[in-house]
Amino acid sequence: MTNRFSIVVLLAVVPTAFSFTGCRSAQADSMKEAPPAAKVVRDVDVTLFAVEHPEQFPLVSAVEHRTVSELVVTGSVNPDISRSVPVVSLASGRVTAIHARLGDTVNAGQVLLSVRSTDISGAFSDYRKAVQNEALARTQLERAKDLHNHGAMSLSDLQTAENAEENAKVDLETAEEHLHVLGSDPSKPNGVVDVLAPVSGVITDQQVTNAAAVQGLGSTPFTISDLSYIWIICDVYENDLASVHIGDPADIRMNAYPSQVFKGRVANIGAILDPQIRTAKVRIEMRNPGNLRVGMFATATFRSQTMQTHTAVPATAIVHIHDRDFVYAPAPGPEKKFRRIEVVSGDLLSGNLQEVKSGVEPGQQLVANALVLDHTIAQ
């Protein structure tokens, strides 16, 4: 009985032992398949470089460079509006001939176009009637004076005749002046009137063609501009307006004359911004040397009236890498390493110097020849 009980207990215990052994084995296998624990690696400073014999790379000091701020914008040549005069025909009618065209240079008094007008015909009719009426009133006045001298006419009748003569003279003078205003000569009756140039200059606008109708004061067939002075109208972005002031000088360069620099001055800054591109119109006034034409494309450089301090370094201290500029400066510490610093370079200066707008301060030590050091690091 006892032996049977012992055998049963042993059989019950043996599977349990095997189950514990199997769990330990499965757990060990799963630990073997798990990824290794993560290790923390200190980040490497990619801007710091160590080279052998750093004394082979001489150093220079960045210097202070005082200059005025510059802003470069684009614009175009426009006529000076204050020197532009519209050509007006006071007589309405139809154009019979055009004697000048857009872009022509004309002189004051030159015939620009001829207009056949019923206004002229009516004015000549009124003028001829005024001439006849004045002649009749003058004859009647002479007769009244003769009768008054012989006692055959009263003084009041004489005064009436004198008043009629004065009124006739006024009507004649008015009719004659009307013909002059319309551009016609009273001594040359004609239904065609010539429109003359009021000033000398260049025709910068033409709104009439052959056989076109002219509406008198309501139309402007031509516009004549004096181009001895011109305007350069530029677009300046909202963010740059603070650096532009009225009275600032401006250097003007034309695409047609890239080697010439023209001088102008800011005369007006527009009070309204373009809501689409956020720019304001800036007007530069300048004298035309004679070779600048309306519509030419221009580049204007504004220079502020206040001085600004920038940094200047030798041009060889700057290396160009992937469309960016860098300099090398000795890093502090006993290992004598060099640190690569990104900078924003500016204009080339005299003495083989180059302006640096940001990244380097005056007095900072830099490697004199950055390209040689960069080649050494690349090797």
LUMNUMAR-206882 format. One record per residue (C-alpha): x, y, z negated; residue in three letters; residue number from 1. Coordinates in nm, 2 decimals. Each point is the difference from the previous one (the first is absolute). Layout:
LUMNUMAR-206882
+--------+--------+--------+-----+-----+
|     c1 |     c2 |     c3 |   r |   k |
+--------+--------+--------+-----+-----+
|      X |      Y |      Z | ALA | NUM |
...
+--------+--------+--------+-----+-----+
end
This chain:
LUMNUMAR-206882
+--------+--------+--------+-----+-----+
|     c1 |     c2 |     c3 |   r |   k |
+--------+--------+--------+-----+-----+
|   0.00 |   0.00 |   0.00 | MET |   1 |
|   0.27 |   0.24 |  -0.10 | THR |   2 |
|   0.21 |  -0.08 |   0.31 | ASN |   3 |
|  -0.30 |   0.06 |   0.23 | ARG |   4 |
|  -0.05 |   0.35 |  -0.16 | PHE |   5 |
|   0.36 |   0.09 |   0.05 | SER |   6 |
|  -0.01 |  -0.10 |   0.36 | ILE |   7 |
|  -0.31 |   0.22 |   0.06 | VAL |   8 |
|   0.16 |   0.30 |  -0.17 | VAL |   9 |
|   0.32 |  -0.04 |   0.20 | LEU |  10 |
|  -0.19 |  -0.01 |   0.33 | LEU |  11 |
|  -0.19 |   0.32 |  -0.10 | ALA |  12 |
|   0.31 |   0.19 |  -0.09 | VAL |  13 |
|   0.21 |  -0.10 |   0.31 | VAL |  14 |
|  -0.22 |   0.19 |   0.26 | PRO |  15 |
|   0.01 |   0.31 |  -0.22 | THR |  16 |
|   0.38 |  -0.01 |  -0.01 | ALA |  17 |
|   0.01 |  -0.04 |   0.37 | PHE |  18 |
|  -0.23 |   0.30 |   0.05 | SER |  19 |
|   0.22 |   0.23 |  -0.21 | PHE |  20 |
|   0.30 |  -0.11 |   0.19 | THR |  21 |
|  -0.17 |   0.07 |   0.33 | GLY |  22 |
|  -0.10 |   0.36 |  -0.11 | CYS |  23 |
|   0.36 |   0.08 |  -0.10 | ARG |  24 |
|   0.12 |  -0.13 |   0.34 | SER |  25 |
|  -0.26 |   0.21 |   0.19 | ALA |  26 |
|   0.09 |   0.31 |  -0.19 | GLN |  27 |
|   0.37 |  -0.04 |   0.07 | ALA |  28 |
|  -0.07 |  -0.04 |   0.37 | ASP |  29 |
|  -0.21 |   0.31 |   0.01 | SER |  30 |
|   0.27 |   0.20 |  -0.17 | MET |  31 |
|   0.25 |  -0.12 |   0.26 | LYS |  32 |
|  -0.22 |   0.13 |   0.28 | GLU |  33 |
|  -0.06 |   0.35 |  -0.16 | ALA |  34 |
|   0.20 |   0.30 |   0.14 | PRO |  35 |
|   0.30 |   0.12 |  -0.20 | PRO |  36 |
|  -0.04 |   0.28 |  -0.25 | ALA |  37 |
|   0.04 |   0.36 |   0.15 | ALA |  38 |
|   0.33 |   0.17 |  -0.07 | LYS |  39 |
|   0.02 |   0.39 |  -0.03 | VAL |  40 |
|   0.27 |   0.14 |   0.23 | VAL |  41 |
|   0.12 |   0.36 |  -0.05 | ARG |  42 |
|  -0.08 |   0.22 |   0.30 | ASP |  43 |
|   0.29 |   0.11 |   0.23 | VAL |  44 |
|   0.05 |   0.37 |   0.07 | ASP |  45 |
|   0.01 |   0.01 |   0.38 | VAL |  46 |
|   0.12 |   0.36 |   0.01 | THR |  47 |
|   0.32 |  -0.08 |  -0.20 | LEU |  48 |
|   0.31 |  -0.13 |   0.17 | PHE |  49 |
|   0.34 |  -0.10 |  -0.12 | ALA |  50 |
|   0.30 |   0.01 |   0.23 | VAL |  51 |
|   0.37 |  -0.08 |  -0.04 | GLU |  52 |
|   0.23 |   0.29 |  -0.03 | HIS |  53 |
|  -0.26 |   0.28 |  -0.04 | PRO |  54 |
|   0.28 |   0.25 |   0.00 | GLU |  55 |
|   0.02 |  -0.03 |   0.38 | GLN |  56 |
|  -0.32 |   0.19 |   0.03 | PHE |  57 |
|   0.06 |   0.37 |  -0.09 | PRO |  58 |
|  -0.28 |   0.20 |  -0.16 | LEU |  59 |
|  -0.13 |   0.35 |   0.08 | VAL |  60 |
|  -0.23 |   0.23 |  -0.20 | SER |  61 |
|  -0.34 |   0.12 |   0.13 | ALA |  62 |
|  -0.01 |   0.38 |   0.02 | VAL |  63 |
|  -0.28 |   0.25 |  -0.04 | GLU |  64 |
|  -0.15 |   0.15 |   0.32 | HIS |  65 |
|  -0.23 |   0.30 |  -0.01 | ARG |  66 |
|  -0.24 |   0.05 |   0.29 | THR |  67 |
|  -0.35 |   0.11 |   0.08 | VAL |  68 |
|  -0.28 |  -0.26 |   0.05 | SER |  69 |
|  -0.10 |  -0.08 |   0.36 | GLU |  70 |
|  -0.32 |  -0.11 |   0.15 | LEU |  71 |
|  -0.03 |  -0.11 |   0.37 | VAL |  72 |
|  -0.34 |   0.01 |   0.17 | VAL |  73 |
|  -0.13 |   0.00 |   0.36 | THR |  74 |
|  -0.20 |   0.26 |   0.19 | GLY |  75 |
|  -0.05 |   0.18 |   0.33 | SER |  76 |
|   0.04 |   0.34 |   0.16 | VAL |  77 |
|  -0.31 |   0.22 |   0.01 | ASN |  78 |
|  -0.05 |   0.36 |   0.12 | PRO |  79 |
|  -0.02 |   0.27 |  -0.26 | ASP |  80 |
|  -0.38 |   0.06 |  -0.03 | ILE |  81 |
|   0.06 |   0.37 |  -0.10 | SER |  82 |
|   0.17 |   0.04 |   0.34 | ARG |  83 |
|  -0.26 |  -0.17 |   0.21 | SER |  84 |
|  -0.25 |   0.22 |   0.19 | VAL |  85 |
|  -0.32 |  -0.14 |   0.16 | PRO |  86 |
|  -0.08 |   0.12 |   0.36 | VAL |  87 |
|  -0.36 |   0.12 |   0.01 | VAL |  88 |
|  -0.21 |   0.08 |   0.30 | SER |  89 |
|  -0.27 |   0.25 |  -0.09 | LEU |  90 |
|  -0.19 |  -0.07 |   0.33 | ALA |  91 |
|  -0.19 |  -0.32 |   0.04 | SER |  92 |
|   0.00 |  -0.18 |   0.33 | GLY |  93 |
|   0.17 |  -0.27 |   0.21 | ARG |  94 |
|   0.38 |  -0.04 |   0.04 | VAL |  95 |
|   0.11 |   0.07 |   0.36 | THR |  96 |
|   0.38 |  -0.03 |  -0.05 | ALA |  97 |
|   0.25 |  -0.10 |  -0.26 | ILE |  98 |
|   0.34 |   0.17 |   0.02 | HIS |  99 |
|   0.17 |  -0.16 |  -0.30 | ALA | 100 |
|   0.02 |  -0.34 |  -0.16 | ARG | 101 |
|   0.07 |  -0.17 |  -0.33 | LEU | 102 |
|   0.36 |   0.04 |  -0.10 | GLY | 103 |
|   0.07 |   0.30 |   0.23 | ASP | 104 |
|   0.18 |   0.31 |  -0.13 | THR | 105 |
|  -0.20 |   0.31 |   0.07 | VAL | 106 |
|   0.05 |   0.37 |  -0.05 | ASN | 107 |
|  -0.24 |   0.25 |  -0.14 | ALA | 108 |
|  -0.24 |   0.13 |   0.27 | GLY | 109 |
|   0.05 |  -0.30 |   0.23 | GLN | 110 |
|  -0.31 |  -0.13 |   0.17 | VAL | 111 |
|  -0.10 |  -0.34 |  -0.15 | LEU | 112 |
|  -0.33 |  -0.08 |   0.17 | LEU | 113 |
|  -0.28 |   0.17 |   0.21 | SER | 114 |
|  -0.37 |  -0.02 |  -0.09 | VAL | 115 |
|  -0.30 |   0.08 |   0.22 | ARG | 116 |
|  -0.25 |   0.15 |  -0.24 | SER | 117 |
|  -0.35 |   0.15 |   0.02 | THR | 118 |
|   0.10 |   0.21 |  -0.30 | ASP | 119 |
|   0.24 |   0.19 |   0.22 | ILE | 120 |
|  -0.26 |   0.05 |   0.27 | SER | 121 |
|  -0.25 |   0.14 |  -0.26 | GLY | 122 |
|   0.27 |   0.22 |  -0.15 | ALA | 123 |
|   0.09 |   0.15 |   0.34 | PHE | 124 |
|  -0.37 |   0.06 |   0.06 | SER | 125 |
|  -0.03 |   0.19 |  -0.33 | ASP | 126 |
|   0.31 |   0.19 |   0.08 | TYR | 127 |
|  -0.11 |   0.12 |   0.34 | ARG | 128 |
|  -0.34 |   0.11 |  -0.15 | LYS | 129 |
|   0.18 |   0.19 |  -0.27 | ALA | 130 |
|   0.22 |   0.17 |   0.26 | VAL | 131 |
|  -0.32 |   0.11 |   0.20 | GLN | 132 |
|  -0.18 |   0.11 |  -0.32 | ASN | 133 |
|   0.30 |   0.21 |  -0.12 | GLU | 134 |
|   0.03 |   0.16 |   0.34 | ALA | 135 |
|  -0.37 |   0.09 |   0.00 | LEU | 136 |
|   0.01 |   0.13 |  -0.36 | ALA | 137 |
|   0.30 |   0.22 |   0.09 | ARG | 138 |
|  -0.17 |   0.15 |   0.30 | THR | 139 |
|  -0.31 |   0.07 |  -0.20 | GLN | 140 |
|   0.21 |   0.16 |  -0.27 | LEU | 141 |
|   0.17 |   0.23 |   0.25 | GLU | 142 |
|  -0.34 |   0.10 |   0.14 | ARG | 143 |
|  -0.14 |   0.07 |  -0.35 | ALA | 144 |
|   0.30 |   0.22 |  -0.08 | LYS | 145 |
|  -0.06 |   0.20 |   0.32 | ASP | 146 |
|  -0.37 |   0.04 |  -0.07 | LEU | 147 |
|   0.07 |   0.10 |  -0.36 | HIS | 148 |
|   0.25 |   0.26 |   0.11 | ASN | 149 |
|  -0.27 |   0.16 |   0.23 | HIS | 150 |
|  -0.26 |  -0.01 |  -0.28 | GLY | 151 |
|  -0.21 |  -0.27 |   0.17 | ALA | 152 |
|   0.05 |  -0.27 |  -0.26 | MET | 153 |
|  -0.02 |   0.00 |  -0.38 | SER | 154 |
|   0.28 |  -0.08 |  -0.23 | LEU | 155 |
|  -0.17 |  -0.31 |  -0.13 | SER | 156 |
|  -0.03 |  -0.14 |   0.36 | ASP | 157 |
|   0.37 |   0.07 |   0.05 | LEU | 158 |
|   0.09 |  -0.19 |  -0.32 | GLN | 159 |
|  -0.22 |  -0.29 |   0.11 | THR | 160 |
|   0.20 |  -0.02 |   0.33 | ALA | 161 |
|   0.33 |   0.02 |  -0.19 | GLU | 162 |
|  -0.11 |  -0.29 |  -0.23 | ASN | 163 |
|  -0.10 |  -0.21 |   0.30 | ALA | 164 |
|   0.35 |   0.06 |   0.16 | GLU | 165 |
|   0.17 |  -0.11 |  -0.33 | GLU | 166 |
|  -0.21 |  -0.31 |  -0.02 | ASN | 167 |
|   0.08 |  -0.09 |   0.36 | ALA | 168 |
|   0.37 |   0.04 |  -0.07 | LYS | 169 |
|  -0.02 |  -0.23 |  -0.30 | VAL | 170 |
|  -0.19 |  -0.26 |   0.21 | ASP | 171 |
|   0.27 |   0.02 |   0.27 | LEU | 172 |
|   0.29 |  -0.03 |  -0.24 | GLU | 173 |
|  -0.18 |  -0.30 |  -0.17 | THR | 174 |
|  -0.05 |  -0.18 |   0.33 | ALA | 175 |
|   0.35 |   0.06 |   0.11 | GLU | 176 |
|   0.14 |  -0.13 |  -0.34 | GLU | 177 |
|  -0.22 |  -0.31 |   0.04 | HIS | 178 |
|   0.17 |  -0.08 |   0.33 | LEU | 179 |
|   0.34 |   0.05 |  -0.16 | HIS | 180 |
|  -0.09 |  -0.23 |  -0.28 | VAL | 181 |
|  -0.12 |  -0.27 |   0.24 | LEU | 182 |
|   0.34 |   0.03 |   0.18 | GLY | 183 |
|  -0.12 |   0.18 |   0.31 | SER | 184 |
|   0.11 |   0.32 |   0.17 | ASP | 185 |
|  -0.29 |   0.24 |   0.05 | PRO | 186 |
|   0.17 |   0.13 |   0.32 | SER | 187 |
|   0.00 |  -0.35 |   0.15 | LYS | 188 |
|  -0.35 |  -0.15 |   0.00 | PRO | 189 |
|   0.03 |  -0.38 |  -0.01 | ASN | 190 |
|  -0.20 |  -0.29 |  -0.15 | GLY | 191 |
|   0.33 |  -0.18 |  -0.09 | VAL | 192 |
|   0.19 |   0.09 |  -0.31 | VAL | 193 |
|   0.36 |  -0.09 |  -0.08 | ASP | 194 |
|   0.08 |  -0.12 |  -0.35 | VAL | 195 |
|   0.34 |   0.13 |  -0.11 | LEU | 196 |
|   0.25 |  -0.13 |  -0.26 | ALA | 197 |
|  -0.02 |   0.22 |  -0.31 | PRO | 198 |
|   0.35 |  -0.09 |  -0.11 | VAL | 199 |
|   0.32 |  -0.16 |   0.12 | SER | 200 |
|   0.07 |  -0.36 |  -0.09 | GLY | 201 |
|  -0.07 |  -0.36 |   0.09 | VAL | 202 |
|  -0.34 |  -0.15 |   0.07 | ILE | 203 |
|  -0.04 |  -0.26 |  -0.27 | THR | 204 |
|  -0.37 |  -0.08 |   0.06 | ASP | 205 |
|  -0.22 |  -0.01 |   0.31 | GLN | 206 |
|  -0.38 |  -0.05 |  -0.01 | GLN | 207 |
|  -0.10 |   0.09 |   0.35 | VAL | 208 |
|   0.02 |  -0.16 |   0.35 | THR | 209 |
|  -0.09 |   0.11 |   0.35 | ASN | 210 |
|  -0.37 |   0.07 |   0.05 | ALA | 211 |
|  -0.06 |  -0.02 |  -0.37 | ALA | 212 |
|  -0.25 |   0.22 |  -0.17 | ALA | 213 |
|   0.13 |   0.27 |  -0.24 | VAL | 214 |
|  -0.24 |   0.11 |  -0.28 | GLN | 215 |
|   0.15 |   0.34 |  -0.07 | GLY | 216 |
|   0.08 |   0.05 |  -0.37 | LEU | 217 |
|  -0.11 |  -0.36 |  -0.08 | GLY | 218 |
|   0.30 |  -0.15 |   0.18 | SER | 219 |
|   0.38 |   0.01 |  -0.01 | THR | 220 |
|   0.15 |  -0.10 |   0.34 | PRO | 221 |
|   0.36 |   0.02 |  -0.12 | PHE | 222 |
|   0.21 |   0.04 |  -0.31 | THR | 223 |
|   0.33 |   0.18 |   0.03 | ILE | 224 |
|   0.27 |  -0.05 |  -0.27 | SER | 225 |
|   0.32 |   0.18 |  -0.08 | ASP | 226 |
|   0.24 |  -0.29 |  -0.05 | LEU | 227 |
|   0.29 |   0.21 |  -0.12 | SER | 228 |
|  -0.11 |  -0.12 |  -0.35 | TYR | 229 |
|  -0.14 |  -0.34 |  -0.06 | ILE | 230 |
|  -0.14 |  -0.22 |  -0.28 | TRP | 231 |
|   0.12 |  -0.35 |  -0.10 | ILE | 232 |
|  -0.30 |  -0.18 |  -0.16 | ILE | 233 |
|   0.10 |  -0.29 |  -0.21 | CYS | 234 |
|  -0.18 |  -0.27 |  -0.20 | ASP | 235 |
|   0.13 |  -0.03 |  -0.36 | VAL | 236 |
|  -0.13 |  -0.28 |  -0.22 | TYR | 237 |
|  -0.17 |   0.08 |  -0.33 | GLU | 238 |
|   0.28 |  -0.15 |  -0.20 | ASN | 239 |
|   0.26 |   0.23 |   0.16 | ASP | 240 |
|  -0.19 |   0.33 |  -0.02 | LEU | 241 |
|   0.16 |   0.09 |  -0.33 | ALA | 242 |
|   0.34 |   0.03 |   0.17 | SER | 243 |
|  -0.12 |   0.24 |   0.26 | VAL | 244 |
|  -0.05 |   0.37 |  -0.08 | HIS | 245 |
|  -0.09 |   0.31 |   0.21 | ILE | 246 |
|   0.32 |   0.17 |   0.10 | GLY | 247 |
|   0.22 |  -0.31 |   0.01 | ASP | 248 |
|   0.24 |  -0.03 |   0.29 | PRO | 249 |
|  -0.04 |  -0.28 |   0.25 | ALA | 250 |
|   0.23 |  -0.15 |   0.26 | ASP | 251 |
|  -0.19 |  -0.10 |   0.32 | ILE | 252 |
|   0.12 |  -0.26 |   0.24 | ARG | 253 |
|  -0.17 |  -0.07 |   0.33 | MET | 254 |
|   0.00 |  -0.33 |   0.19 | ASN | 255 |
|   0.08 |   0.19 |   0.32 | ALA | 256 |
|   0.31 |   0.16 |  -0.16 | TYR | 257 |
|   0.14 |  -0.24 |  -0.26 | PRO | 258 |
|   0.33 |   0.18 |  -0.03 | SER | 259 |
|  -0.16 |   0.34 |  -0.09 | GLN | 260 |
|  -0.12 |   0.10 |  -0.34 | VAL | 261 |
|  -0.26 |   0.29 |  -0.01 | PHE | 262 |
|  -0.08 |   0.20 |  -0.31 | LYS | 263 |
|  -0.34 |   0.08 |  -0.14 | GLY | 264 |
|  -0.18 |   0.08 |  -0.32 | ARG | 265 |
|  -0.31 |  -0.14 |  -0.17 | VAL | 266 |
|  -0.28 |   0.26 |   0.04 | ALA | 267 |
|  -0.31 |  -0.19 |  -0.11 | ASN | 268 |
|  -0.10 |  -0.32 |  -0.18 | ILE | 269 |
|  -0.34 |  -0.13 |   0.08 | GLY | 270 |
|  -0.26 |   0.02 |  -0.28 | ALA | 271 |
|  -0.19 |  -0.30 |   0.14 | ILE | 272 |
|   0.13 |  -0.36 |   0.02 | LEU | 273 |
|  -0.09 |  -0.24 |   0.28 | ASP | 274 |
|  -0.22 |  -0.25 |  -0.18 | PRO | 275 |
|   0.11 |  -0.29 |   0.22 | GLN | 276 |
|   0.38 |   0.02 |  -0.02 | ILE | 277 |
|   0.03 |   0.22 |  -0.31 | ARG | 278 |
|   0.22 |   0.27 |   0.17 | THR | 279 |
|  -0.01 |   0.38 |   0.00 | ALA | 280 |
|   0.10 |   0.22 |   0.29 | LYS | 281 |
|   0.31 |   0.20 |  -0.06 | VAL | 282 |
|   0.08 |   0.29 |   0.24 | ARG | 283 |
|   0.35 |   0.10 |   0.08 | ILE | 284 |
|   0.05 |   0.33 |   0.19 | GLU | 285 |
|   0.31 |   0.05 |   0.22 | MET | 286 |
|   0.13 |   0.20 |   0.30 | ARG | 287 |
|  -0.01 |  -0.18 |   0.33 | ASN | 288 |
|   0.34 |   0.01 |   0.16 | PRO | 289 |
|  -0.17 |  -0.04 |   0.33 | GLY | 290 |
|   0.03 |  -0.38 |   0.06 | ASN | 291 |
|  -0.27 |  -0.13 |  -0.24 | LEU | 292 |
|  -0.34 |  -0.09 |   0.15 | ARG | 293 |
|  -0.34 |  -0.04 |  -0.16 | VAL | 294 |
|  -0.06 |  -0.37 |  -0.08 | GLY | 295 |
|   0.36 |  -0.10 |  -0.05 | MET | 296 |
|   0.06 |  -0.26 |  -0.28 | PHE | 297 |
|   0.21 |   0.14 |  -0.29 | ALA | 298 |
|   0.16 |  -0.13 |  -0.32 | THR | 299 |
|   0.02 |   0.25 |  -0.28 | ALA | 300 |
|   0.23 |  -0.03 |  -0.30 | THR | 301 |
|  -0.10 |   0.20 |  -0.31 | PHE | 302 |
|   0.26 |   0.11 |  -0.25 | ARG | 303 |
|  -0.11 |   0.10 |  -0.35 | SER | 304 |
|   0.13 |   0.33 |  -0.15 | GLN | 305 |
|   0.10 |  -0.18 |  -0.32 | THR | 306 |
|   0.32 |  -0.20 |  -0.04 | MET | 307 |
|   0.00 |  -0.37 |  -0.10 | GLN | 308 |
|   0.28 |  -0.21 |  -0.14 | THR | 309 |
|   0.08 |  -0.33 |   0.17 | HIS | 310 |
|   0.29 |  -0.25 |  -0.01 | THR | 311 |
|   0.26 |  -0.03 |   0.27 | ALA | 312 |
|   0.24 |  -0.30 |   0.05 | VAL | 313 |
|   0.25 |  -0.09 |   0.27 | PRO | 314 |
|  -0.18 |  -0.16 |   0.30 | ALA | 315 |
|   0.22 |  -0.31 |  -0.04 | THR | 316 |
|  -0.14 |  -0.06 |  -0.35 | ALA | 317 |
|  -0.34 |  -0.09 |   0.15 | ILE | 318 |
|  -0.07 |  -0.34 |   0.17 | VAL | 319 |
|  -0.31 |  -0.07 |   0.20 | HIS | 320 |
|  -0.15 |  -0.34 |  -0.06 | ILE | 321 |
|  -0.34 |  -0.12 |   0.14 | HIS | 322 |
|  -0.12 |   0.35 |   0.07 | ASP | 323 |
|   0.09 |   0.12 |  -0.35 | ARG | 324 |
|   0.30 |   0.20 |  -0.14 | ASP | 325 |
|   0.21 |  -0.12 |  -0.29 | PHE | 326 |
|   0.31 |   0.11 |  -0.19 | VAL | 327 |
|   0.23 |  -0.20 |  -0.24 | TYR | 328 |
|   0.08 |   0.13 |  -0.34 | ALA | 329 |
|   0.22 |  -0.16 |  -0.27 | PRO | 330 |
|  -0.21 |  -0.17 |  -0.26 | ALA | 331 |
|   0.08 |   0.06 |  -0.37 | PRO | 332 |
|   0.17 |  -0.28 |  -0.19 | GLY | 333 |
|   0.34 |  -0.17 |  -0.02 | PRO | 334 |
|  -0.06 |  -0.23 |   0.31 | GLU | 335 |
|   0.04 |   0.28 |   0.25 | LYS | 336 |
|  -0.30 |  -0.08 |   0.22 | LYS | 337 |
|  -0.17 |   0.22 |   0.26 | PHE | 338 |
|  -0.37 |   0.07 |   0.01 | ARG | 339 |
|  -0.19 |   0.06 |   0.33 | ARG | 340 |
|  -0.24 |   0.30 |  -0.03 | ILE | 341 |
|  -0.26 |   0.09 |   0.26 | GLU | 342 |
|  -0.01 |   0.37 |   0.09 | VAL | 343 |
|  -0.20 |   0.23 |   0.23 | VAL | 344 |
|   0.24 |   0.18 |   0.22 | SER | 345 |
|  -0.05 |   0.33 |   0.17 | GLY | 346 |
|   0.18 |   0.21 |   0.26 | ASP | 347 |
|   0.36 |  -0.02 |   0.10 | LEU | 348 |
|   0.20 |   0.29 |  -0.15 | LEU | 349 |
|   0.33 |   0.16 |   0.09 | SER | 350 |
|   0.32 |  -0.16 |  -0.13 | GLY | 351 |
|  -0.12 |  -0.35 |   0.08 | ASN | 352 |
|  -0.25 |   0.02 |  -0.28 | LEU | 353 |
|  -0.36 |  -0.13 |  -0.01 | GLN | 354 |
|  -0.29 |   0.12 |  -0.21 | GLU | 355 |
|  -0.16 |  -0.24 |  -0.24 | VAL | 356 |
|  -0.35 |   0.09 |  -0.11 | LYS | 357 |
|  -0.04 |  -0.26 |  -0.27 | SER | 358 |
|   0.18 |  -0.30 |  -0.16 | GLY | 359 |
|   0.33 |   0.18 |  -0.09 | VAL | 360 |
|   0.07 |   0.29 |  -0.23 | GLU | 361 |
|   0.28 |   0.25 |   0.03 | PRO | 362 |
|   0.32 |  -0.12 |  -0.17 | GLY | 363 |
|  -0.08 |  -0.37 |   0.04 | GLN | 364 |
|   0.29 |  -0.22 |   0.10 | GLN | 365 |
|  -0.04 |  -0.19 |   0.33 | LEU | 366 |
|   0.20 |  -0.23 |   0.23 | VAL | 367 |
|   0.15 |   0.22 |   0.26 | ALA | 368 |
|  -0.04 |  -0.25 |   0.29 | ASN | 369 |
|  -0.32 |  -0.20 |  -0.06 | ALA | 370 |
|   0.03 |  -0.19 |   0.33 | LEU | 371 |
|   0.33 |  -0.16 |  -0.09 | VAL | 372 |
|  -0.13 |  -0.11 |  -0.34 | LEU | 373 |
|  -0.32 |  -0.14 |   0.16 | ASP | 374 |
|   0.21 |  -0.21 |   0.24 | HIS | 375 |
|   0.21 |  -0.13 |  -0.29 | THR | 376 |
|  -0.31 |  -0.10 |  -0.19 | ILE | 377 |
|  -0.15 |  -0.17 |   0.31 | ALA | 378 |
|   0.31 |  -0.22 |   0.03 | GLN | 379 |
+--------+--------+--------+-----+-----+
end
